[in-house]
């Protein structure tokens, strides 16, 4: 047995067996002293002193630290010599004693039994052979033993040797199996993603799994004996101690917490800690602590959380954070005035249309920096979305708000260099001050901002109650929306969704537009919010759903290339909350005669988080119909990753904000890679939105994103344009992939690029989701 095999339990077993053998040997030797003193002839009684010395030496040997000594191979070799040396001593004693033959056999048997408890069959057989040889050597001195007795005793002795050898062999086999099981367990623990500690009642580590060295960078020897709290973060020390006290207070109980532990290089690991109290188990007498590294998950959650409350382009607070701060400011003032300035960039759409979205993003970032430079310390500047900003100011009187607005207007009028062109823009600012609730204050500022726009733009306006006339305008828009539904003024455009590897169109997303009789083709940002607010979004969404399913049926009848085509339809927040949604979906697919699995319903992340329990129930009812479910704009709402396991969804659509710089920003690459890896682990498909360049496509394909959507593959078009794309699509070939560095074929359709919006007003990318 190698030194490495001598663990604590093996060493303790050897020490225990050695002490048993020493006790027996000491007892027999001391009894022999009595026999020498009483029964031996005077000429041999001088042996009393050495026999007594041997007995006392064996008594002293009992108290040696055998658990430590036996770990050394040299000590174990000398122990074998000790056992063998006992036989000559026993032989000489039996030779002198008149009843020596009778004493020899039980003494040799004791040696065999104690040796079999430690050594293998080879040592036992060797000792047995020497014992039988010694017995035969003693026979000539005895005249009263007949041949039958000799043969019988030799046979019994041989049987005893064989039995002990078999027992030694069986013990060795059991030891080998135990060691193999221990090695297997050790290898499994070493390969496990979790580290396992055994903690005693004092909080000290008694055992650490091999995987602890890989996770913490600490060997078992460096961890064993240390208190677990020594590794804890100072901020969490008290909490960890309280958690351990609660764990040890309940025998058999289990407790869970999160903690940060320090690595040797000074870095901190965020860990999920699960403890089970096994103090009552005599085999353990400790608490078993499982530690899983969740640092990357925490980083992803924090990044998603930051994304949920921070605008990715400007780094400013977003709408959700601004509303939260506004509500806190109103509550904190307790009736005092709070001021909100709502800022909108005039004609920003022209910049996007004429110079491109990259130039538009550059303009927004520059404007955010300029606005921030004009603010007071302690005020909050936020980007609410698109080209809309807001400022929250406390302790600012109306005159001070006007002065601030004038400075902001001047900052907005200064020229901005975009690539090789100088651009001049203007702002429209609405000011609202009062002790009204936060929502009303924001609404008043919004009314004032639109008043500034109606007054000619490049101006500010202070809210007054007369501005409520805009409510009447909204009522008029409701009438227009109702008339549009009655007169079929709405149309559906379709944007391709492609396989990232083959670039074949696998589906389309249905996007609604309003063919207004006066204003032309309107994008969704011109009417969806109003329809959502006044409830008309429900009948409008029902119409879009039925039209999309019917169009899919027409494509499938018209061309075999559409046999596997799927269609995506967005659900609005109010539509998702509508009690008749499931019935509407069932009727749409039933009337169109399309398979339920060919329809994918897209729900935004923020909609799901408003009422998770209700969302799960609604999604479950939709899933029961057989339709597929997708989370749209993933990462832009504040959601816990835990909910992804609970929500019955099939697809995650990665928001365009993650895709814009995925080919140039390492942080975006890491974030998208983490989301794709998470979806793959949860068996969810991924769709990247807003792909506009080859670089974005190549990087997303390398990461492993399943599907893509964006201007690179095709703009939204009418049903006929999708039919043309289907007809031009090559038949799928085994193992065929698009060549790297080649522009995707779907993006090279001049017909689609010439009529992206059915000759109407172009719609921003953001409006096309």
For each residue, the residues with C-beta under 8 A, 3 or more apart:
1: 5 6 10 76
2: 5 6 73
3: 6 71 72 73
4:
5: 1 2 10 179
6: 1 2 3 10 11 14 70 71
7: 10 11 182
8: 11 12 67
9: 12 13
10: 1 5 6 7 13 14
11: 6 7 8 14 15 67 68 70 71
12: 8 9 15 16 67
13: 9 10 16 17
14: 6 10 11 17 18 66 67 70 76 118
15: 11 12 18 19 66 67 70
16: 12 13 19 20
17: 13 14 20 21 114 117 118
18: 14 15 21 22 66 70 79 118
19: 15 16 22 23 62 66
20: 16 17 23 24 114 117
21: 17 18 24 25 114 117
22: 18 19 25 26 58 59 61 62
23: 19 20 26 27 62
24: 20 21 27 28 110 114
25: 21 22 28 29 58 86
26: 22 23 29 30 55 58 59 61 62
27: 23 24 30 31
28: 24 25 31 32 107 110
29: 25 26 32 33 51 54 55 58
30: 26 27 33 34 52 55
31: 27 28 34 35
32: 28 29 35 36 51 55 93
33: 29 30 36 37 48 51 52 55
34: 30 31 37 38
35: 31 32 38 39 40 97
36: 32 33 39 40 44 45 47 48 51
37: 33 34 40 45 48
38: 34 35
39: 35 36 97 98
40: 35 36 37 44 45 47 96 97
41: 44 45
42: 45
43: 46
44: 36 40 41 47 96
45: 36 37 40 41 42 48
46: 43 49
47: 36 40 44 50 51 96
48: 33 36 37 45 51 52
49: 46 52 53
50: 47 53 54
51: 29 32 33 36 47 48 54 55 93
52: 30 33 48 49 55 56
53: 49 50 56 57
54: 29 50 51 57 58 89
55: 26 29 30 32 33 51 52 58 59
56: 52 53 59 60
57: 53 54 60 61
58: 22 25 26 29 54 55 61 62
59: 22 26 55 56 62
60: 56 57 63 64
61: 22 26 57 58 64
62: 19 22 23 26 58 59
63: 60
64: 60 61 69
65: 68 69
66: 14 15 18 19 69 70
67: 8 11 12 14 15 70
68: 11 65 71
69: 64 65 66 72 75
70: 6 11 14 15 18 66 67 75 76 79
71: 3 6 11 68 75
72: 3 69 75 76
73: 2 3 76 77
74: 77 78
75: 69 70 71 72 78 79
76: 1 14 70 72 73 79 80
77: 73 74 80 81
78: 74 75 81 82
79: 18 70 75 76 82 83 118
80: 76 77 83 84 119 123
81: 77 78 84 85
82: 78 79 85 86
83: 79 80 86 111 114 115 119 123 127
84: 80 81 87 126 127 130
85: 81 82 88 89
86: 25 82 83 89 90 111
87: 84 90 91 108 111 127 130 131 134
88: 85 91 92
89: 54 85 86 92 93
90: 86 87 93 94 104 107 108 111 134
91: 87 88 94 95 104 134 137 138
92: 88 89 95 96
93: 32 51 89 90 96 97 100 103
94: 90 91 97 100 101 103 104 107 134 138
95: 91 92 100 138 141
96: 40 44 47 92 93 100
97: 35 39 40 93 94 100 103
98: 39
99: 102 103
100: 93 94 95 96 97 103 104 138 141
101: 94 104 105 135 138 139 141 142 145
102: 99 105
103: 93 94 97 99 100 106 107
104: 90 91 94 100 101 107 108 134 135 138
105: 101 102 108 109 135 153 157
106: 103 109 110
107: 28 90 94 103 104 110 111
108: 87 90 104 105 111 112 131 134 135 157
109: 105 106 112 113 157 160
110: 24 28 106 107 113 114
111: 83 86 87 90 107 108 114 115 127 131
112: 108 109 115 116 124 127 128 131 160 161 164
113: 109 110 116 117 164
114: 17 20 21 24 83 110 111 117 118
115: 83 111 112 118 119 123 124 127 164 168
116: 112 113 119 124 164 165 167 168 171
117: 17 20 21 113 114 171
118: 14 17 18 79 114 115
119: 80 83 115 116 122 123 124 168
120: 123 124 168 169 172
121: 124 125 165 166 168 169 172
122: 119 125 126
123: 80 83 115 119 120 126 127 168
124: 112 115 116 119 120 121 127 128 161 164 165 168
125: 121 122 128 129 161 165
126: 84 122 123 129 130
127: 83 84 87 111 112 115 123 124 130 131 161
128: 112 124 125 131 132 157 158 160 161 162 164 165
129: 125 126 132 133 161
130: 84 87 126 127 133 134
131: 87 108 111 112 127 128 134 135 157 161
132: 128 129 135 136 154 157 158 161
133: 129 130 136 137
134: 87 90 91 94 104 108 130 131 137 138
135: 101 104 105 108 131 132 138 139 153 154 157
136: 132 133 139 154
137: 91 133 134 140
138: 91 94 95 100 101 104 134 135 141 142
139: 101 135 136 142 145 150
140: 137
141: 95 100 101 138
142: 101 138 139 145
143:
144:
145: 101 139 142 149 150
146: 149 150
147: 150 151
148: 151 152
149: 145 146 152 153
150: 139 145 146 147 153 154
151: 147 148 154 155
152: 148 149 155 156
153: 105 135 149 150 156 157
154: 132 135 136 150 151 157 158
155: 151 152 158 159
156: 152 153 159 160
157: 105 108 109 128 131 132 135 153 154 160 161
158: 128 132 154 155 161 162
159: 155 156 162 163
160: 109 112 128 156 157 163 164
161: 112 124 125 127 128 129 131 132 157 158 164 165
162: 128 158 159 165 166
163: 159 160 166 167
164: 112 113 115 116 124 128 160 161 167 168
165: 116 121 124 125 128 161 162 168 169
166: 121 162 163 169 170
167: 116 163 164 170 171
168: 115 116 119 120 121 123 124 164 165 171 172
169: 120 121 165 166 172 173
170: 166 167 173 174
171: 116 117 167 168 174 175
172: 120 121 168 169 175 176
173: 169 170 176 177
174: 170 171 177 178
175: 171 172 178 179
176: 172 173 179 180
177: 173 174 180 181
178: 174 175 181 182
179: 5 175 176 182 183
180: 176 177 183 184
181: 177 178 184 185
182: 7 178 179 185 186
183: 179 180 186 187
184: 180 181 187 188
185: 181 182 188 189
186: 182 183 189 190 209 210
187: 183 184 190 191 210
188: 184 185 191 192
189: 185 186 192 196 209 210 211
190: 186 187 209 210 211 214
191: 187 188 211
192: 188 189 195 196 209 211
193: 211 292 293
194: 209 211 290 291 292
195: 192 208 209 211 212 215 216 290 291 292
196: 189 192 207 208 209 211 212 288 289 290 291
197: 205 207 208 209 212 223 228 288 289 291
198: 205 206 207 208 284 286 287 288 289
199: 203 204 205 206 228 244 275 286 287 289
200: 203 204 206 285 286 287
201: 248 279 286
202: 227
203: 199 200 227 228 229 241 244
204: 199 200 225 226 227 228
205: 197 198 199 208 223 224 225 226 227 228
206: 198 199 200 224 286
207: 196 197 198 220 224 286
208: 195 196 197 198 205 212 218 220 223 224
209: 186 189 190 192 194 195 196 197 212
210: 186 187 189 190 213 214 220
211: 189 190 191 192 193 194 195 196 214 215
212: 195 196 197 208 209 215 216 218 220 223 291
213: 210 216 217 218 219 220
214: 190 210 211 217
215: 195 211 212 269 291 293
216: 195 212 213 223 231 261 263 264 269
217: 213 214 263 264 265
218: 208 212 213 222 223 263 264
219: 213 222 223
220: 207 208 210 212 213 223 224
221: 224
222: 218 219 226
223: 197 205 208 212 216 218 219 220 226
224: 205 206 207 208 220 221
225: 204 205
226: 204 205 222 223 230 231
227: 202 203 204 205 230
228: 197 199 203 204 205 231 232 240 244 289
229: 203 232 237 240 241 244
230: 226 227
231: 216 226 228 261 262
232: 228 229 236 237 240 259 260 261 262
233: 236 237 259 260 261 262 268
234: 237
235:
236: 232 233 239 240 259 260
237: 229 232 233 234 240 241
238: 241 242
239: 236 242 243 257 259
240: 228 229 232 236 237 243 244 257 259
241: 203 229 237 238 244 245
242: 238 239 245 246
243: 239 240 246 247 255 257 273 275
244: 199 203 228 229 240 241 247 248 275 287
245: 241 242 248 249
246: 242 243 249 250 255
247: 243 244 250 253 255 275 277 287
248: 201 244 245 277 279 287
249: 245 246 253
250: 246 247 253 277
251: 277 279 280
252: 276 277 278 280
253: 247 249 250 276 277
254: 274 275 276 277
255: 243 246 247 274 275
256: 272 273 274 275
257: 239 240 243 273
258: 270 271 272 273 294
259: 232 233 236 239 240 271 273
260: 232 233 236 268 269 270 271
261: 216 231 232 233 268 269 271 291
262: 231 232 233 266 267 268 269
263: 216 217 218 266 267 268 269
264: 216 217 218
265: 217
266: 262 263
267: 262 263
268: 233 260 261 262 263
269: 215 216 260 261 262 263 293 295
270: 258 260 293 294 295 298
271: 258 259 260 261 291 292 293 294
272: 256 258 291 292 294
273: 243 256 257 258 259 289 290 291
274: 254 255 256 289 290 292
275: 199 243 244 247 254 255 256 287 288 289 290
276: 252 253 254 287 288
277: 247 248 250 251 252 253 254 280 287
278: 252 281 284 285 286 287 288
279: 201 248 251 284 285 286 287
280: 251 252 277
281: 278 284 285
282: 285
283:
284: 198 278 279 281 288
285: 200 278 279 281 282
286: 198 199 200 201 206 207 278 279
287: 198 199 200 244 247 248 275 276 277 278 279
288: 196 197 198 275 276 278 284
289: 196 197 198 199 228 273 274 275
290: 194 195 196 273 274 275
291: 194 195 196 197 212 215 261 271 272 273
292: 193 194 195 271 272 274
293: 193 215 269 270 271 296
294: 258 270 271 272 297 298
295: 269 270 298 299
296: 293 299 300 674
297: 294 300 301 641
298: 270 294 295 301 302
299: 295 296 302 303
300: 296 297 303 304 641 671 674 675 678
301: 297 298 304 305 640 641
302: 298 299 305 306
303: 299 300 306 307 671
304: 300 301 307 308 635 638 639 641
305: 301 302 308 309 638
306: 302 303 309 310
307: 303 304 310 312 635 636 657
308: 304 305 318 320 635 636 637 638 639
309: 305 306 317 318 320 321 638
310: 306 307 315 316 317 318 321
311: 314 315 316 317 318 382 383
312: 307 315 657
313: 361 364 365 383 657
314: 311 364 365 368 383
315: 310 311 312 368
316: 310 311 368 372 381 382 383 389
317: 309 310 311 321 322 325 380 381 382 383
318: 308 309 310 311 321 322 382 383 384 385
319: 322 323 382 384 385
320: 308 309 323 324 638
321: 309 310 317 318 324 325 382
322: 317 318 319 325 326 380 382 384 390 392
323: 319 320 326 327 438 442
324: 320 321 327 328
325: 317 321 322 328 329 380 382 392
326: 322 323 329 330 338 340 392 438 441 442
327: 323 324 330 331 438
328: 324 325 331 332
329: 325 326 332 333 338 392 394 438
330: 326 327 333 338 435 437 438 441
331: 327 328 334
332: 328 329 394
333: 329 330 336 337 338 394 435
334: 331
335: 435
336: 333 394 435
337: 333 397 433 434 435
338: 326 329 330 333 392 393 394 433 434 435 441
339: 392 393 394 396 398 401 431 432 433
340: 326 390 391 392 393 431 432 433 441 442 444 445
341: 390 391 393 401 404 405 408 429 430 431 445
342: 384 388 389 390 429 430 432 442 445 446 448 449
343: 371 388 389 390 391 408 427 428 429 449
344: 387 388 389 427 428 429 449 453
345: 348 363 364 367 387 388 389 412 425 426 427
346: 425 426 427 428 453 457 458
347: 350 351 425 426 457
348: 345 351 352 360 363 364 386 387 425
349: 352 353 764
350: 347 353 354
351: 347 348 354 355 359 360 363 418 423 425
352: 348 349 355 356 357 359 360 764 765
353: 349 350 762
354: 350 351
355: 351 352 359 360 418 419 421 423
356: 352 359 360
357: 352 360 361 692 764 765
358: 361 362
359: 351 352 355 356 362 363 418 419 423
360: 348 351 352 355 356 357 363 364
361: 313 357 358 364 365 660
362: 358 359 365 366 416 418 419
363: 345 348 351 359 360 366 367 416 418 423 425
364: 313 314 345 348 360 361 367 368 383 387
365: 313 314 361 362 368 369
366: 362 363 369 370 416
367: 345 363 364 370 371 389 411 412 416 425
368: 314 315 316 364 365 371 372 381 383 389
369: 365 366 372 373
370: 366 367 373 374 411 412 414
371: 343 367 368 374 375 381 389 391 408 411 412
372: 316 368 369 375 381
373: 369 370 411
374: 370 371 404 407 408 411
375: 371 372 379 381 391 393 404
376: 379 393 396
377:
378: 394
379: 375 376 391 392 393 394 396
380: 317 322 325 391 392
381: 316 317 368 371 372 375 389 390 391
382: 311 316 317 318 319 321 322 325 389 390 391 392
383: 311 313 314 316 317 318 364 368 388 389
384: 318 319 322 342 388 389 390
385: 318 319 388
386: 348 525 764 766
387: 344 345 348 364
388: 342 343 344 345 383 384 385
389: 316 342 343 344 345 367 368 371 381 382 383 384
390: 322 340 341 342 343 381 382 384 442 445
391: 340 341 343 371 375 379 380 381 382 404 408
392: 322 325 326 329 338 339 340 379 380 382
393: 338 339 340 341 375 376 379 396 401 404
394: 329 332 333 336 338 339 378 379
395:
396: 339 376 379 393 400 401 404 433
397: 337 400 401 433
398: 339 401 402 431 433 462
399: 402 403
400: 396 397 403 404
401: 339 341 393 396 397 398 404 405 431 433 462
402: 398 399 405 406 431 460 462
403: 399 400 406 407
404: 341 374 375 391 393 396 400 401 407 408
405: 341 401 402 408 409 429 431 460
406: 402 403 409 410 460
407: 374 403 404 410 411
408: 341 343 371 374 391 404 405 411 412 427 429 460
409: 405 406 412 413 426 427 429 458 459 460
410: 406 407 413 414
411: 367 370 371 373 374 407 408 414
412: 345 367 370 371 408 409 425 426 427
413: 409 410 424 425 426 458
414: 370 410 411 424
415: 422 423 424
416: 362 363 366 367 422 423 424 425
417: 421 422 423
418: 351 355 359 362 363 421 422 423
419: 355 359 362
420:
421: 355 417 418
422: 415 416 417 418
423: 351 355 359 363 415 416 417 418
424: 413 414 415 416
425: 345 346 347 348 351 363 367 412 413 416
426: 345 346 347 409 412 413 457 458
427: 343 344 345 346 408 409 412 458
428: 343 344 346 449 450 452 453 457 458 459 460
429: 341 342 343 344 405 408 409 449 452 459 460 461
430: 341 342 444 445 446 447 448 449 450 451 452 460 461 463
431: 339 340 341 398 401 402 405 445 448 460 461 462 463
432: 339 340 342 441 442 444 445 448 462 463
433: 337 338 339 340 396 397 398 401 462 463
434: 337 338 441 444
435: 330 333 335 336 337 338
436: 440 441 444
437: 330 440 441
438: 323 326 327 329 330 441 442
439: 442 443
440: 436 437 443 444
441: 326 330 338 340 432 434 436 437 438 444 445
442: 323 326 340 342 390 432 438 439 445 446
443: 439 440 446 447
444: 340 430 432 434 436 440 441 447 448 463 467
445: 340 341 342 390 430 431 432 441 442 448 449 463
446: 342 430 442 443 449 450
447: 430 443 444 450 451 463 467 468 470
448: 342 430 431 432 444 445 451 452 460 461 462 463 464 467
449: 342 343 344 428 429 430 445 446 452 453 461
450: 428 430 446 447 453 454 470
451: 430 447 448 454 455 461 463 467 470
452: 428 429 430 448 449 455 457 459 460 461
453: 344 346 428 449 450 457
454: 450 451
455: 451 452 459 461
456: 459
457: 346 347 426 428 452 453
458: 346 409 413 426 427 428
459: 409 428 429 452 455 456
460: 402 405 406 408 409 428 429 430 431 448 452
461: 429 430 431 448 449 451 452 455 467
462: 398 401 402 431 432 433 448
463: 430 431 432 433 444 445 447 448 451 467
464: 448 467
465: 468
466: 469
467: 444 447 448 451 461 463 464 470
468: 447 465 471
469: 466 472 473
470: 447 450 451 467 473 474
471: 468 474 475
472: 469 475 476
473: 469 470 476 477
474: 470 471 477 478 530 533 534
475: 471 472 478 479
476: 472 473 479 480
477: 473 474 480 481 527 530
478: 474 475 481 482 530 534 536
479: 475 476 482 483
480: 476 477 483 484 516
481: 477 478 484 485 527 530 531 534 536 540
482: 478 479 485 486 536
483: 479 480 486 487 489
484: 480 481 487 489 490 514 516
485: 481 482 488 489 490 536 539 540 543
486: 482 483
487: 483 484
488: 485
489: 483 484 485 514 515 516 517
490: 484 485 512 513 514 515 540 543 544
491: 512 513 514 515 521 718 758
492: 510 511 512 513 544 547 548 551 719
493: 510 511 512 513 716 717 718 757 758
494: 508 509 510 511 551 567 716 717 718 719 721 722
495: 508 509 511 709 714 715 716 717 768
496: 505 507 508 709 713 714 722 725 746
497: 505 506 507 508 509 566 568 687 707 708 709
498: 502 503 504 505 506 707 708 709 713 744 746
499: 502 503 504 506 706 707
500: 503 688 697 700 701 705 706 707 708
501: 701 737 738
502: 498 499 732 736 737 738
503: 498 499 500 713 738 744 745 746
504: 498 499 729 732
505: 496 497 498 508 565 713 714 722 725 726 729 746
506: 497 498 499 564 565 566 707
507: 496 497 565 566 567 568 600 707
508: 494 495 496 497 505 565 566 567 568 722
509: 494 495 497 567 568 569 570 602 709 769
510: 492 493 494 544 547 548 551 567 568 569 570
511: 492 493 494 495 524 570 716 768 769
512: 490 491 492 493 524 528 540 544
513: 490 491 492 493 521 522 523 524 757 758 760 763
514: 484 489 490 491 521 522 526 527
515: 489 490 491 520 521 522 758 760
516: 480 484 489 519 520 521 522
517: 489
518:
519: 516 522 526 761
520: 515 516 760 761
521: 491 513 514 515 516 757 758 759 760 761
522: 513 514 515 516 519 526 527 760 761
523: 513 526 757 761 762 763 764 767 768
524: 511 512 513 527 528 763 767
525: 386 528 529 763 764 766 767
526: 514 519 522 523
527: 477 481 514 522 524 530 531
528: 512 524 525 531 532 537 572
529: 525 532 533
530: 474 477 478 481 527 533 534 536
531: 481 527 528 534 535 536 537 540 572
532: 528 529 537 572 573 574
533: 474 529 530
534: 474 478 481 530 531
535: 531 538 574
536: 478 481 482 485 530 531 539 540
537: 528 531 532 540 541 572 574 575
538: 535 541 542 574 575 578
539: 485 536 542 543
540: 481 485 490 512 531 536 537 543 544
541: 537 538 544 545 571 572 575
542: 538 539 545 546 575 584 588
543: 485 490 539 540 546 547
544: 490 492 510 512 540 541 547 548 569
545: 541 542 548 549 569 584 585 588
546: 542 543 549 550 587 588 591 592
547: 492 510 543 544 550 551
548: 492 510 544 545 551 552 567 569 588 599
549: 545 546 552 553 567 588 589 591 592 594 599
550: 546 547 553 554 591 592
551: 492 494 510 547 548 554 555 567 719
552: 548 549 555 556 562 565 567 592 594 598 599
553: 549 550 556 557 592 593 594
554: 550 551 557 558 719
555: 551 552 558 559 562 565 719 722 723 726
556: 552 553 559 562 563 565 594
557: 553 554
558: 554 555 562 723
559: 555 556 562 723 726 727
560: 563
561: 565 726 727 729
562: 552 555 556 558 559 565 726
563: 556 560
564: 506
565: 505 506 507 508 552 555 556 561 562 598 726
566: 497 506 507 508 597 598 599 600 628
567: 494 507 508 509 510 548 549 551 552 598 599 600
568: 497 507 508 509 510 600 601 602 630
569: 509 510 544 545 548 599 600 601 602
570: 509 510 511 601 602 632 769
571: 541 575 576 581 601 602 603 607
572: 528 531 532 537 541 575 576
573: 532 576 577 604 606 607 610
574: 532 535 537 538 577 578
575: 537 538 541 542 571 572 578 581
576: 571 572 573 581 603 607 615 618
577: 573 574 614
578: 538 574 575 581 584
579:
580: 583 584
581: 571 575 576 578 584 585 618 622
582: 585 586 618 621 622 625
583: 580 586 587
584: 542 545 578 580 581 587 588
585: 545 581 582 588 589 599 601 622 625 627
586: 582 583 589 590 625
587: 546 583 584 590 591
588: 542 545 546 548 549 584 585 591 592 599
589: 549 585 586 592 594 595 596 599 625 627
590: 586 587 593
591: 546 549 550 587 588
592: 546 549 550 552 553 588 589
593: 553 590
594: 549 552 553 556 589 598 599
595: 589 598 626
596: 589 599 625 626 627
597: 566 626 627 628
598: 552 565 566 567 594 595
599: 548 549 552 566 567 569 585 588 589 594 596 627 628
600: 507 566 567 568 569 627 628 629 630 650 651
601: 568 569 570 571 585 622 627 628 629 630
602: 509 568 569 570 571 630 631 632 653 769
603: 571 576 607 608 615 619 629 630 631 632
604: 573 607 608 631 632 633 636 637
605: 608 609 631 632 633 634 635 636 637 639
606: 573 609 610 633 636 637 638
607: 571 573 576 603 604 610 615
608: 603 604 605 612 615 631 637 639 643 647
609: 605 606 612 615 637 638 639 643
610: 573 606 607 615
611: 614 615
612: 608 609 615 616 643 646
613: 616 617
614: 577 611 617 618
615: 576 603 607 608 609 610 611 612 618 619 647
616: 612 613 619 620 646 647 648
617: 613 614 620 621
618: 576 581 582 614 615 621 622
619: 603 615 616 622 623 629 647 648 649
620: 616 617 623 624 648
621: 582 617 618 624 625
622: 581 582 585 601 618 619 625 627 629
623: 619 620 626 627 629 648
624: 620 621
625: 582 585 586 589 596 621 622
626: 595 596 597 623
627: 585 589 596 597 599 600 601 622 623
628: 566 597 599 600 601 650 651
629: 600 601 603 619 622 623 648 649 650 651
630: 568 600 601 602 603 649 650 651 652 653 687
631: 602 603 604 605 608 634 647 649 651 652 653
632: 570 602 603 604 605 653 769
633: 604 605 606 636 637 653 655 689 769
634: 605 631 652 653 654 655 675
635: 304 307 308 605 654 655 657 658 671 675
636: 307 308 604 605 606 633 655 657
637: 308 604 605 606 608 609 633
638: 304 305 308 309 320 606 609
639: 304 308 605 608 609 643 644
640: 301 643
641: 297 300 301 304 644 678
642: 645 646
643: 608 609 612 639 640 646 647
644: 639 641 647 649 652 678 682 684
645: 642 682
646: 612 616 642 643
647: 608 615 616 619 631 643 644
648: 616 619 620 623 629
649: 619 629 630 631 644 652 684
650: 600 628 629 630 684 685
651: 600 628 629 630 631 684 685 686 687
652: 630 631 634 644 649 675 679 684 685 686 687
653: 602 630 631 632 633 634 686 687 688 689 709
654: 634 635 658 659 672 675 676 686 687 688 689 705
655: 633 634 635 636 658 659 689 690
656: 659 660 689 690 710 765 766
657: 307 312 313 635 636 660
658: 635 654 655 662 668 671 672 675 688
659: 654 655 656 662 668 672 688 689 690 691 696 700 710
660: 361 656 657 668 690 696
661: 664 665 668
662: 658 659 665 668 669 672 696 699 700 703
663: 693 695 696 698 699
664: 661 695
665: 661 662 668 669
666: 669 670
667: 670 671
668: 658 659 660 661 662 665 671 672
669: 662 665 666 672 673 699 703
670: 666 667 673 674
671: 300 303 635 658 667 668 674 675
672: 654 658 659 662 668 669 675 676 688 700 703 705
673: 669 670 676 677 703
674: 296 300 670 671 677 678
675: 300 634 635 652 654 658 671 672 678 679 686
676: 654 672 673 679 680 686 703 704 705
677: 673 674 680 681 704
678: 300 641 644 674 675 681 682
679: 652 675 676 682 684 685 686
680: 676 677 683 684 704
681: 677 678
682: 644 645 678 679
683: 680
684: 644 649 650 651 652 679 680
685: 650 651 652 679 706 707
686: 651 652 653 654 675 676 679 704 705 706 707
687: 497 630 651 652 653 654 705 706 707 708 709
688: 500 653 654 658 659 672 691 696 700 705 707 708 709 710
689: 633 653 654 655 656 659 709 710 769
690: 655 656 659 660 709 710 711 765
691: 659 688 696 697 700 708 709 710 711 712 713
692: 357 696 710 711 712 765
693: 663 696 697 712
694: 697 698 712 741 743 744
695: 663 664 698 699
696: 659 660 662 663 688 691 692 693 699 700 710 712
697: 500 691 693 694 700 701 708 712 744
698: 663 694 695 701 702 740 741
699: 662 663 669 695 696 702 703
700: 500 659 662 672 688 691 696 697 703 705 708
701: 500 501 697 698 704 705 708
702: 698 699
703: 662 669 672 673 676 699 700
704: 676 677 680 686 701
705: 500 654 672 676 686 687 688 700 701 708
706: 499 500 685 686 687
707: 497 498 499 500 506 507 685 686 687 688
708: 497 498 500 687 688 691 697 700 701 705 712 713
709: 495 496 497 498 509 653 687 688 689 690 691 713
710: 656 659 688 689 690 691 692 696 713
711: 690 691 692 714 715 747 765
712: 691 692 693 694 696 697 708 743 744 746 747
713: 496 498 503 505 691 708 709 710 744 746 747
714: 495 496 505 711 717 725 746 747 749 752
715: 495 711 752 753 756 757 768
716: 493 494 495 511 756 757 763 768
717: 493 494 495 714 720 721 722 752 755 756 758
718: 491 493 494 721 722 755 758
719: 492 494 551 554 555 722 723
720: 717 723 724
721: 494 717 718 724 725 749 751 752 755
722: 494 496 505 508 555 717 718 719 725 726
723: 555 558 559 719 720 726 727
724: 720 721 727 728 749 751 752
725: 496 505 714 721 722 728 729 746 749 752
726: 505 555 559 561 562 565 722 723 729
727: 559 561 723 724
728: 724 725 749
729: 504 505 561 725 726
730: 733
731:
732: 502 504 736
733: 730 736
734:
735:
736: 502 732 733
737: 501 502
738: 501 502 503 742 744 745
739: 742
740: 698
741: 694 698
742: 738 739
743: 694 712 747 748
744: 498 503 694 697 712 713 738 747 748
745: 503 738 748 749
746: 496 498 503 505 712 713 714 725 749
747: 711 712 713 714 743 744
748: 743 744 745
749: 714 721 724 725 728 745 746 752 753
750: 753 754
751: 721 724 754 755
752: 714 715 717 721 724 725 749 755 756
753: 715 749 750 756
754: 750 751
755: 717 718 721 751 752 758 759
756: 715 716 717 752 753 762
757: 493 513 521 523 715 716 760 761 762 763
758: 491 493 513 515 521 717 718 755
759: 521 755
760: 513 515 520 521 522 757
761: 519 520 521 522 523 757
762: 353 523 756 757
763: 513 523 524 525 716 757 767 768
764: 349 352 357 386 523 525 767 768
765: 352 357 656 690 692 711 768
766: 386 525 656 769
767: 523 524 525 763 764
768: 495 511 523 715 716 763 764 765
769: 509 511 570 602 632 633 689 766
